[in-house]
Amino acid sequence: MTHPVKYPFLSLADANLPYLDDMRRAACRVIDSGRYVGGPEVEALESELAAMMRAPHVVAVSNGLDALRLTLRAWVAMGRLAPGDEVIVPANTYIASVLAIVDAGLVPVPAEPSELTMNLDTAALERYLTPRTKAIMPVHLYGLVCWDPALVSFIRANNLLVLEDCAQAIGARANLPGLFGSEMAGALGHAGALSFYPTKNIGALGDAGAVITHDAELAAMVRTLANYGADRRYHNIEAGFNCRMDPIQAAMLRVKLPHTAEENADRFARALAYIREINHPKVITPAIPQAVTDHVWHQFVVRVTDGCRDAFMKRLEELGVATDIHYAVPPHLQPCFAGKLPHAPLPVTERLAGEILSLPIGRGTSVKDAADIARLINTIDL
């Protein structure tokens, strides 16, 4: 039986509604320009992103996965990583993080998250360290910054390359400066990967992504690999790919990028309404972060304990509340990796995968909606 949806999980039409007139003008600008690959729109977006991220180099690319894999491929091409090197990555991340590592001929080492933050358990990283560990990929999952003194100490002590998966955390800021002084998530380590998939806090009208870095040589190599491996026209110095961002996407993002802080603040208000109003013995809400800016709430993820998550999700559906799970199956249990990805026991990851539930938090959900959903949650008897 299909139940009417009173509270949809996400409406992309609502997400883009405040920007429609400017987006239409931007689209016409690109059409009239006659420049449909690369060009001024992409260059302007890169410059604007660099200023926002407080990092000197940005390379706009085709999507978030390509931002990750091009960076790792670039480090291999530059001799900073070699096939077989190990990369520590959170075990509960989206599969793109692991796909990028495998694509570069590197070995993903899944590490357990903290139950409190659902980001990497930075106090337990030593257990994953081997002589082959050369890099780490912190993931700012759900929009919460993964950057603290324990992580920085571990990175410095072991001379690791740091590639941040910042697909869900544009505009978030760490409480501790990064390796090069910027406090912006995505610019804390040696490189960061952004995704502008339409569902993100700042989304394009299709796939798009970007690499952020403080390293001019890395930026040049990423740009080369993304453009068929060419450093100039018809001069291919690497066996590269076609991973360029389209100018129409750059133009759409340039409309929305100046509103990042506003979008994130709106999400924080909805998250706060949930946290204040949810009072259910089997629902664990996320911890309130130390600062408003260190969590941008790409998803609002609660935990439903005692094996009740699926029944809870069904009951919410009956009450008209659409939900989702990010993510029900961790990468090491996906069919493509099952039995093929060596890993230590991951009980926390697997337990969380059976408990997590994402509630609506996008622009189509008002603060009142969040409070109303919370009160519905409180009525559920399981």
LOVOLUM-941419 format. One record per residue (C-alpha): x, y, z; residue in one letter; chain. Coordinates in nm, 4 decimals. Example, Ala and Ser with C-alpha at 12.3 -4.5 7.8 and 13.67 -1.06 7.14 Angstrom:
R         xx         yy         zz   residu   chaine
R     1.2300    -0.4500     0.7800        A        A
R     1.3670    -0.1060     0.7140        S        A
//
This chain:
R         xx         yy         zz   residu   chaine
R     0.0000     0.0000     0.0000        M        A
R     0.1317     0.3436    -0.0971        T        A
R     0.0960     0.6123     0.1678        H        A
R     0.0629     0.9832     0.0809        P        A
R     0.3869     1.1724     0.1408        V        A
R     0.3361     1.4836     0.3497        K        A
R     0.7056     1.5360     0.4198        Y        A
R     0.9172     1.4454     0.1135        P        A
R     1.2795     1.3565     0.1732        F        A
R     1.4157     1.5997    -0.0865        L        A
R     1.2777     1.8234    -0.3595        S        A
R     1.5343     1.9481    -0.6091        L        A
R     1.2730     2.1844    -0.7511        A        A
R     1.2458     2.3467    -0.4071        D        A
R     1.6249     2.3519    -0.3749        A        A
R     1.6623     2.5507    -0.6960        N        A
R     1.3512     2.7693    -0.6646        L        A
R     1.5241     3.0744    -0.5080        P        A
R     1.7802     3.0818    -0.7885        Y        A
R     1.5687     3.0116    -1.0973        L        A
R     1.5833     3.3564    -1.2586        D        A
R     1.9587     3.3883    -1.2084        D        A
R     2.0145     3.0320    -1.3305        M        A
R     1.8148     3.0989    -1.6461        R        A
R     2.0193     3.4120    -1.7139        R        A
R     2.3386     3.2179    -1.6526        A        A
R     2.2301     2.9428    -1.8918        A        A
R     2.1543     3.1978    -2.1626        C        A
R     2.4950     3.3550    -2.1022        R        A
R     2.6648     3.0220    -2.1714        V        A
R     2.4506     2.9498    -2.4768        I        A
R     2.5213     3.2924    -2.6207        D        A
R     2.8942     3.2609    -2.5517        S        A
R     2.9474     2.9777    -2.7983        G        A
R     3.1963     2.8229    -2.5530        R        A
R     3.0670     2.4870    -2.4337        Y        A
R     3.3802     2.3156    -2.2995        V        A
R     3.6101     2.4978    -2.0585        G        A
R     3.6420     2.8724    -2.0930        G        A
R     3.5604     3.1760    -1.8779        P        A
R     3.2733     3.0252    -1.6742        E        A
R     3.4847     2.7341    -1.5540        V        A
R     3.7848     2.9584    -1.4873        E        A
R     3.5693     3.2011    -1.2895        A        A
R     3.4198     2.9226    -1.0795        L        A
R     3.7690     2.7906    -1.0014        E        A
R     3.8767     3.1363    -0.8888        S        A
R     3.5678     3.1866    -0.6739        E        A
R     3.6038     2.8446    -0.5152        L        A
R     3.9717     2.9090    -0.4409        A        A
R     3.8813     3.2301    -0.2600        A        A
R     3.6091     3.0569    -0.0608        M        A
R     3.8290     2.7601     0.0315        M        A
R     4.1323     2.9780     0.1109        R        A
R     4.3489     2.7592    -0.1088        A        A
R     4.5471     2.8726    -0.4129        P        A
R     4.4498     2.6019    -0.6636        H        A
R     4.1164     2.4611    -0.7791        V        A
R     4.0575     2.2322    -1.0759        V        A
R     3.6945     2.1932    -1.1820        A        A
R     3.6181     1.8371    -1.2921        V        A
R     3.3313     1.6165    -1.3988        S        A
R     3.2130     1.4812    -1.0621        N        A
R     3.3166     1.4039    -0.7052        G        A
R     3.4418     1.0525    -0.7778        L        A
R     3.6655     1.1866    -1.0545        D        A
R     3.7969     1.4527    -0.8170        A        A
R     3.9093     1.1745    -0.5824        L        A
R     4.0496     0.9387    -0.8422        R        A
R     4.2267     1.2062    -1.0451        L        A
R     4.4057     1.3253    -0.7304        T        A
R     4.5224     0.9755    -0.6412        L        A
R     4.6189     0.9035    -1.0021        R        A
R     4.8123     1.2290    -1.0083        A        A
R     5.0083     1.1373    -0.6967        W        A
R     5.0955     0.8025    -0.8567        V        A
R     5.2044     0.9743    -1.1794        A        A
R     5.4155     1.2174    -0.9747        M        A
R     5.5818     0.9327    -0.7837        G        A
R     5.4378     1.0341    -0.4481        R        A
R     5.2359     0.7131    -0.4288        L        A
R     5.3023     0.3746    -0.5867        A        A
R     5.0734     0.0821    -0.6723        P        A
R     5.0217    -0.1286    -0.3605        G        A
R     5.0510     0.1623    -0.1190        D        A
R     4.7827     0.1647     0.1484        E        A
R     4.5276     0.4391     0.2086        V        A
R     4.3324     0.4492     0.5356        I        A
R     3.9662     0.5282     0.4663        V        A
R     3.6572     0.5197     0.6899        P        A
R     3.4749     0.1897     0.6537        A        A
R     3.1299     0.3551     0.6633        N        A
R     3.1873     0.5975     0.3768        T        A
R     3.0067     0.6034     0.0431        Y        A
R     3.1613     0.3565    -0.1997        I        A
R     3.3107     0.6335    -0.4186        A        A
R     3.5876     0.6847    -0.1628        S        A
R     3.6981     0.3225    -0.1970        V        A
R     3.6448     0.3062    -0.5740        L        A
R     3.8891     0.5939    -0.6217        A        A
R     4.1577     0.4205    -0.4174        I        A
R     4.1215     0.0920    -0.6047        V        A
R     4.1151     0.2735    -0.9407        D        A
R     4.4608     0.4172    -0.8702        A        A
R     4.6067     0.0741    -0.7953        G        A
R     4.6217     0.1506    -0.4236        L        A
R     4.4958    -0.0576    -0.1323        V        A
R     4.2047     0.0720     0.0772        P        A
R     4.2323     0.0015     0.4495        V        A
R     3.8837     0.0393     0.6007        P        A
R     3.8935     0.1956     0.9484        A        A
R     3.6192     0.2043     1.2076        E        A
R     3.4219     0.5227     1.2763        P        A
R     3.3438     0.6781     1.6110        S        A
R     2.9912     0.5958     1.7238        E        A
R     2.9555     0.9550     1.8467        L        A
R     3.0522     1.1367     1.5263        T        A
R     3.0290     0.8580     1.2639        M        A
R     3.3527     1.0031     1.1241        N        A
R     3.6879     0.8274     1.1572        L        A
R     3.7728     0.7197     1.5104        D        A
R     4.0896     0.9288     1.5187        T        A
R     4.1995     0.7868     1.8539        A        A
R     4.2286     0.4366     1.7049        A        A
R     4.4167     0.5001     1.3808        L        A
R     4.7413     0.3346     1.4941        E        A
R     4.5811    -0.0088     1.4642        R        A
R     4.5552     0.0359     1.0856        Y        A
R     4.9125     0.1546     1.0319        L        A
R     5.1579    -0.0662     0.8421        T        A
R     5.4887     0.0047     0.6626        P        A
R     5.2822     0.0401     0.3412        R        A
R     5.0547     0.3155     0.4781        T        A
R     5.1204     0.6250     0.2685        K        A
R     4.7954     0.8235     0.2730        A        A
R     4.4720     0.8800     0.4582        I        A
R     4.1307     0.9883     0.3301        M        A
R     3.9268     1.1644     0.5996        P        A
R     3.5606     1.1833     0.4972        V        A
R     3.3528     1.4697     0.6345        H        A
R     3.0504     1.2436     0.6511        L        A
R     2.7043     1.4003     0.6464        Y        A
R     2.8721     1.7441     0.6591        G        A
R     3.0617     1.7078     0.9891        L        A
R     3.4291     1.8044     0.9732        V        A
R     3.6724     1.5210     1.0455        C        A
R     3.9801     1.7088     1.1683        W        A
R     4.1155     1.7093     1.5220        D        A
R     4.4492     1.7078     1.7088        P        A
R     4.4684     1.3258     1.7140        A        A
R     4.4268     1.3071     1.3358        L        A
R     4.6786     1.5841     1.2693        V        A
R     4.9313     1.4238     1.5032        S        A
R     4.8873     1.0876     1.3294        F        A
R     4.9321     1.2478     0.9861        I        A
R     5.2461     1.4362     1.0834        R        A
R     5.4043     1.1483     1.2757        A        A
R     5.3688     0.9152     0.9790        N        A
R     5.4285     1.1663     0.6967        N        A
R     5.1006     1.0795     0.5254        L        A
R     4.9404     1.2400     0.2233        L        A
R     4.5910     1.3660     0.3075        V        A
R     4.3066     1.3589     0.0562        L        A
R     3.9809     1.4853     0.2066        E        A
R     3.6547     1.3509     0.0736        D        A
R     3.4573     1.6732     0.1094        C        A
R     3.1645     1.5672    -0.1072        A        A
R     2.9131     1.6444     0.1692        Q        A
R     3.0740     1.9335     0.3540        A        A
R     3.1166     2.2421     0.1367        I        A
R     3.1378     2.5495     0.3571        G        A
R     3.2194     2.3601     0.6764        A        A
R     3.5081     2.4867     0.8889        R        A
R     3.7389     2.3036     1.1249        A        A
R     3.8153     2.4302     1.4744        N        A
R     4.1817     2.3489     1.4090        L        A
R     4.3738     2.4979     1.1120        P        A
R     4.4760     2.2642     0.8348        G        A
R     4.8273     2.1710     0.7291        L        A
R     4.8573     2.4879     0.5208        F        A
R     4.6605     2.7322     0.7363        G        A
R     4.3125     2.7139     0.5846        S        A
R     4.0372     2.6025     0.8203        E        A
R     3.7940     2.5170     0.5387        M        A
R     3.6938     2.1533     0.4962        A        A
R     3.8435     2.0384     0.1687        G        A
R     4.1501     2.2609     0.2116        A        A
R     4.2790     2.1134     0.5374        L        A
R     4.5098     1.8503     0.3880        G        A
R     4.7203     1.8179     0.0746        H        A
R     4.4108     1.7928    -0.1456        A        A
R     4.0338     1.7852    -0.1178        G        A
R     3.7559     1.6601    -0.3430        A        A
R     3.4215     1.8368    -0.3762        L        A
R     3.1019     1.7016    -0.5292        S        A
R     2.8293     1.9187    -0.6769        F        A
R     2.5842     1.6368    -0.7430        Y        A
R     2.2351     1.7936    -0.7523        P        A
R     2.1393     1.6681    -0.4049        T        A
R     2.4344     1.8374    -0.2333        K        A
R     2.4009     2.1560    -0.0259        N        A
R     2.5330     2.3407    -0.3317        I        A
R     2.4328     2.1307    -0.6311        G        A
R     2.4690     2.1612    -1.0062        A        A
R     2.2050     2.0595    -1.2613        L        A
R     2.3978     1.7396    -1.3256        G        A
R     2.7300     1.5936    -1.2230        D        A
R     3.0211     1.8214    -1.1336        A        A
R     3.3123     1.8253    -0.8908        G        A
R     3.6386     1.9990    -0.8049        A        A
R     3.9843     1.9327    -0.6648        V        A
R     4.1175     2.1771    -0.4043        I        A
R     4.4895     2.1893    -0.3290        T        A
R     4.7756     2.4037    -0.2018        H        A
R     5.0136     2.2214    -0.4401        D        A
R     5.0675     2.3806    -0.7815        A        A
R     5.2334     2.0679    -0.9226        E        A
R     4.9430     1.8491    -0.8143        L        A
R     4.6892     2.0926    -0.9599        A        A
R     4.8730     2.0912    -1.2928        A        A
R     4.8833     1.7115    -1.3032        M        A
R     4.5125     1.6799    -1.2149        V        A
R     4.4280     1.9281    -1.4886        R        A
R     4.6432     1.7326    -1.7340        T        A
R     4.4885     1.3965    -1.6462        L        A
R     4.1373     1.5429    -1.6687        A        A
R     4.2095     1.6687    -2.0213        N        A
R     4.3137     1.3447    -2.1936        Y        A
R     4.6554     1.3654    -2.0300        G        A
R     4.7435     1.6713    -2.2402        A        A
R     4.9468     1.9626    -2.1102        D        A
R     4.8678     2.1517    -2.4291        R        A
R     4.6632     2.0833    -2.7392        R        A
R     4.7436     1.7477    -2.9017        Y        A
R     5.0400     1.6920    -2.6685        H        A
R     4.9567     1.4052    -2.4358        N        A
R     5.2169     1.3531    -2.1649        I        A
R     5.0001     1.1093    -1.9646        E        A
R     4.7418     0.8456    -2.0510        A        A
R     4.4568     1.0569    -1.9193        G        A
R     4.0801     1.0866    -1.9226        F        A
R     3.8035     1.3241    -2.0226        N        A
R     3.6904     1.4566    -1.6839        C        A
R     3.6282     1.8258    -1.7450        R        A
R     3.3440     2.0274    -1.5944        M        A
R     3.0972     2.1673    -1.8475        D        A
R     3.0625     2.5469    -1.8454        P        A
R     2.6858     2.5203    -1.8104        I        A
R     2.7392     2.3489    -1.4743        Q        A
R     3.0007     2.6032    -1.3753        A        A
R     2.7545     2.8825    -1.4523        A        A
R     2.4832     2.7198    -1.2408        M        A
R     2.7238     2.6765    -0.9509        L        A
R     2.8426     3.0362    -0.9737        R        A
R     2.4825     3.1444    -0.9083        V        A
R     2.4521     2.9300    -0.5953        K        A
R     2.8034     2.9411    -0.4494        L        A
R     2.7670     3.2877    -0.2880        P        A
R     2.4704     3.1494    -0.0905        H        A
R     2.6629     2.8601     0.0689        T        A
R     2.6623     3.0084     0.4197        A        A
R     2.2913     3.0867     0.3963        E        A
R     2.2055     2.7343     0.2769        E        A
R     2.4133     2.5790     0.5528        N        A
R     2.2637     2.8044     0.8209        A        A
R     1.9142     2.7016     0.7133        D        A
R     2.0103     2.3358     0.7479        R        A
R     2.1534     2.4003     1.0928        F        A
R     1.8207     2.5512     1.2016        A        A
R     1.6341     2.2401     1.0868        R        A
R     1.8880     2.0123     1.2546        A        A
R     1.8535     2.2036     1.5797        L        A
R     1.4755     2.1658     1.5657        A        A
R     1.5145     1.7891     1.5330        Y        A
R     1.7676     1.7671     1.8156        I        A
R     1.5535     1.9783     2.0486        R        A
R     1.2262     1.7998     1.9755        E        A
R     1.3128     1.4313     1.9284        I        A
R     1.2599     1.2467     2.2535        N        A
R     1.2301     0.8763     2.1821        H        A
R     1.4010     0.6045     2.3861        P        A
R     1.5175     0.4164     2.0768        K        A
R     1.6365     0.7162     1.8722        V        A
R     1.9853     0.8614     1.9153        I        A
R     2.0236     1.2062     1.7623        T        A
R     2.3564     1.3477     1.6412        P        A
R     2.5673     1.5349     1.8923        A        A
R     2.5475     1.9122     1.8641        I        A
R     2.8850     2.0239     1.7242        P        A
R     3.1199     2.2580     1.9067        Q        A
R     3.0626     2.5364     1.6526        A        A
R     2.7820     2.6138     1.4105        V        A
R     3.0218     2.6027     1.1170        T        A
R     3.1870     2.2636     1.1771        D        A
R     2.8767     2.0744     1.0610        H        A
R     2.6780     2.1776     0.7527        V        A
R     2.4152     1.9014     0.7849        W        A
R     2.4130     1.7576     0.4349        H        A
R     2.2184     1.4760     0.5983        Q        A
R     2.0478     1.4562     0.9363        F        A
R     2.1171     1.1007     1.0479        V        A
R     1.9735     0.9455     1.3606        V        A
R     2.0335     0.5963     1.4979        R        A
R     1.7419     0.3669     1.5767        V        A
R     1.8532     0.1039     1.8275        T        A
R     1.7418    -0.2466     1.9300        D        A
R     1.7047    -0.3695     1.5721        G        A
R     1.4032    -0.1439     1.5151        C        A
R     1.5333     0.0734     1.2275        R        A
R     1.3441    -0.0897     0.9412        D        A
R     1.0165    -0.1071     1.1327        A        A
R     1.0674     0.2533     1.2424        F        A
R     1.1273     0.3589     0.8816        M        A
R     0.8091     0.1805     0.7709        K        A
R     0.6056     0.3481     1.0447        R        A
R     0.7344     0.6897     0.9408        L        A
R     0.6334     0.6119     0.5830        E        A
R     0.2822     0.5340     0.7061        E        A
R     0.2823     0.8728     0.8814        L        A
R     0.3762     1.0499     0.5569        G        A
R     0.7459     1.1033     0.6323        V        A
R     0.9921     1.0025     0.3604        A        A
R     1.3326     0.8846     0.4836        T        A
R     1.6511     0.7344     0.3422        D        A
R     1.9577     0.5396     0.4578        I        A
R     2.3136     0.6701     0.4058        H        A
R     2.4399     0.3987     0.3751        Y        A
R     2.2717     0.0629     0.4316        A        A
R     2.5591    -0.1499     0.2965        V        A
R     2.9192    -0.0437     0.3688        P        A
R     3.1735    -0.0768     0.0856        P        A
R     3.3442    -0.3907     0.2199        H        A
R     3.0105    -0.5759     0.2022        L        A
R     2.9127    -0.4573    -0.1450        Q        A
R     2.9065    -0.7352    -0.4082        P        A
R     3.2005    -0.5849    -0.5978        C        A
R     3.4239    -0.5998    -0.2885        F        A
R     3.2773    -0.8818    -0.0788        A        A
R     3.5575    -1.1263    -0.0026        G        A
R     3.8026    -0.9199    -0.2075        K        A
R     3.8803    -0.6344     0.0294        L        A
R     4.0935    -0.7520     0.3230        P        A
R     4.0021    -0.5756     0.6440        H        A
R     4.0096    -0.6044     1.0193        A        A
R     3.6789    -0.6798     1.1938        P        A
R     3.4419    -0.3837     1.1529        L        A
R     3.1683    -0.4331     1.4131        P        A
R     3.0968    -0.0623     1.4656        V        A
R     3.0578     0.0004     1.0925        T        A
R     2.8257    -0.2947     1.0486        E        A
R     2.6180    -0.2078     1.3544        R        A
R     2.5768     0.1529     1.2415        L        A
R     2.4695     0.0375     0.8947        A        A
R     2.1762    -0.1385     1.0597        G        A
R     2.0787     0.1594     1.2769        E        A
R     2.1203     0.4790     1.0748        I        A
R     1.8246     0.6636     0.9278        L        A
R     1.8276     0.9950     0.7403        S        A
R     1.5446     1.2415     0.8023        L        A
R     1.4416     1.5219     0.5630        P        A
R     1.6582     1.8330     0.6000        I        A
R     1.6694     1.9927     0.2539        G        A
R     1.5163     2.3256     0.1528        R        A
R     1.1732     2.1670     0.1033        G        A
R     1.1648     2.0932     0.4773        T        A
R     1.0931     2.3935     0.7004        S        A
R     1.1969     2.4288     1.0635        V        A
R     0.8302     2.3738     1.1537        K        A
R     0.8277     2.0591     0.9389        D        A
R     1.1330     1.9286     1.1252        A        A
R     0.9643     1.9920     1.4606        A        A
R     0.6440     1.8245     1.3373        D        A
R     0.8401     1.5206     1.2124        I        A
R     1.0158     1.5023     1.5490        A        A
R     0.6822     1.4970     1.7304        R        A
R     0.5603     1.2180     1.5002        L        A
R     0.8766     1.0238     1.5829        I        A
R     0.8021     1.0598     1.9514        N        A
R     0.4608     0.8945     1.9025        T        A
R     0.5984     0.5753     1.7451        I        A
R     0.5610     0.2739     1.9699        D        A
R     0.7764    -0.0262     1.8775        L        A
//
